[in-house]
């Protein structure tokens, strides 16, 4: 994921290419977004990857382990989503088999209250349930220091055989075997479809089956109910003793808000006679996924040789994060976030309400890294309307012109990463569709009313209703003509509007770029923008990107760097705007900006498209000529930026 510093795993512990391969379920989770209602009444759902081993592969990767998933997915959109999301998370996906006949599993859930979480599993003849021995590659298993098998996948003959083959190969090659008991009674056929929430139904058949697994394991993890089913006992202490009689494994008993107990060696008559990992008192929001987050945290410690007490602390903290948030895999903390929480704690019982932690989580789980960004800005509305001079026929041609700009940008990009566009949704519908066809393009859309000061939003002041239908990878762009010497009342109004945009962005899960232009309404010296940024940071604004006007000196950029790196070191960085400056002027601005550590590129518009727009809209330039003209000007800026970067590196 984006911008995650090294998790600090000792190199000698990573002699094999993979730390852990998780085996079993892989589904798409659809979780109701309305909280406190029946599943029957949920109106919309949030989508994420799911399934115990899939979640653990994500959590392990976020915590710095080299993880992989071994499963099957369907040859359809949901299966491709799982594969692509795991790749974004840094999970090795070569063990994922595409099943041409079966659909990817689904899990659908609602949060009815703090104790009831109705859950439906759509797993009838699903892809991961078709996992077979043929899917288990000896070479692949040998590449890992450990494998994780899951209880649910011992429930069917073919998946049972697949996991046992993986265990056999792992054992023969000195790899450790982790068993997540992962008991779902209705996935063993012990309850109806509407009983997905059920966690325990005693079954001699299931217990007898799971007992045959225990002896080959090095680590066994389960809740109190799962320990009972794995042992066939009805008393918890006796259950632990029975498991110990069958296995020398480290046993981890999960106890929810009470934390966990780790048992090595004999089980005494005192249940508490183990390594007790204290829990973290938090508000329960959704218990699903807590165990997977817990396992991820414990594996991070266990596989890197940490004391059990440390592993337990990490596990309990990770479980607390998951319980306090809605989804499963997306809510597991990153290593940076976990360390931040353990160092600083939180004043909030509901961790999802902690702004500082949420920012670390957001910034360390962004969908992709963008170390370089060269964007053609065609989000202009009022400027193109001015060129059209109210002529209805010319106004109707603006959308087609914006689509030509996309063609120009794509021609220059040539499939290379690091390119993007700013496109509005007033005249840019066709352009947005065209840009969307280029999957590597970064796309941002404006929400400000052009020219407004104090800032107003375009179309509606209700951003929530507007942003909900934006693609998840579209960035919100908001421009404010903000100067630190503005009257206090004006600054307060502008900051309040920016704050509402920032909060909306975080609520709907979209990145936000804040563009600040100070020079239009006041003087601009080396401290103007640094002062402005400090005021905005003081207001709690931590955008993913800043878009700033060119600065006259290297000292100004050095001061900007200092502010951003101090106030938000996880910020993606700065992109430079153009203000319709000619190439020679931009050249000087680019050179100064290239000395900055936080400037990652540029987003320039009128310098590139203004001449072509005037000529094309009035009919004196063809489509091909317009594309060529814009492409040539965009390429000149791209070449300049890259050339200056090479000079800086040298």
SULFENWO-V709131 format. One line per field, one symbol per residue. ss: DSSP state (a for helix, b for strand, c for the rest). phi: phi as a letter, one per 20 degrees, with the letter a starting at -180 (. if undefined). psi: psi as a letter, one per 20 degrees, with the letter a starting at -180 (. if undefined). A space follows every 50 residues. Layout:
ss = ???
phi = ???
psi = ???
This chain:
ss = ccccccccccaaaacccbcbbbbcccbbbbbbccccccaaacccbbbbbb caaaaaaaaaaaccccbbbbbbbbccaaaaaaaaaaaaaccbcccbbbbc ccccbbbbbcccccccccbbbbcccccaaaccaaaccaaaaacbcbbbbb aaaaccaaaaaaaaaaaaaaaacccbbbbbccccaaaaccccaaaccccc cccaaaaaaaaaaaccccbbbbbaaaaaaaaccccaaaaaaaaaaacccb bbbbcaaacbbbbcccccccccccbbbccccccccccccaaaaaaaaaaa aacccccaaaaaaaaaaaaaaaacccccaaacccaaaaaaaaaacccccc aaacaaaaaaaaacccccccccbbbbbbcccaaaaaaacccaaaaaaaaa aaaaaaaaaaaaacccccbbbbbcccccaaaaaaaacccccbbbbbcbcc ccccccbcccccaaaaaccccccbbbbbbbcccccccaaaaaaaaaaaaa aaaaaaaacccbbbbbccaaaccccccaaaaaaaaaaaccccccbbbbcc cccaaaaaaaaaaaaaacccccbbbbbcccccaaaaaaaaaaacccccbb bbbbcaaaaaaaaaaaacccccaaaaaaaaaaaaaaaaaaaaaaaaaaac
phi = .flefgemegffedfefcebdecpfbcdecdgeeenbfgfdfdbcedbfb ngffffffffffeoeedbddaccfebffffffffffffenefdfeeeeef ddeffcccccdeafcccgcddecflffffegcgfeeeffffffdfbccdc ggeeecgffgffffffffffffdmeedddeflecgfedmebfgedfffdb cfbfffffffgfeffeedbccafgffffffeneddffffffffffdbeff ddeecmfenbcdddnfeeedgeebeeefedfcefdbffnffffgfgfffg ffedmfggffgfffffffffgffecfedgfeffeffffffffedmbeefe ffeefffffffffdcgfbecfbbcdeecefdffffffflmffffffeggf ffffffffffffflnffndabdcededdgffffffffdfefecccecefg mfbfgcefmbeefgfeefefgfdeefdcdcedcfefggffffffffffff ffffgffemcfcddddddffcrfccfdffgfffffffgenecffcddcfg dfbfffffffgffffeebfeffpddeedlmffgfffgfffffffeeeefd rbcdcfgedgfffffffenebfgfffffffffffffffffffffffffff
psi = rpkorpikpphiilhqhqgppqpcqorppoppippkrqhhjphqqpprqa pghgghhgggghjiqnqqpoaqrqmahhghggghghghijppjijoppoi hqqqqqppqqngaiipmppppnjolrghijprhhiopggghiiqhqqpqq ghjjiqgghghghhggggggghjjqqppoohmpogiijkirrhjkhhpip pqohggghghhihhhjqhppprrghhhghhhjripgghghhgghhiqjqp poopkciicrppppaqpaiohjmaoooqrporppgoipighhgggggghg ggijkqqhhgghggghgghggghirgaegiipqrgggghgghghaqiphn hiioggghgggghjkqhrqmipooqookjpghghhghikiohhhhiighh ghhhhgggghgggkiqrjqaqpprjgijghhggghhinhipppqpqiqop ipoqpqqqgqinhghhhhjqqhjpppppppnppijqqhggggggghghgh gghgghgjlqqpppppohihkrqoaiiggggggghhhhjjpmrhqqoqqq qhrhhghhhggggghghnijphaqqprhkkqrghghgggggghiiqhipi bqnqfhhgigghgggghjjjprgghgggghgghghggghgghghhhggh.
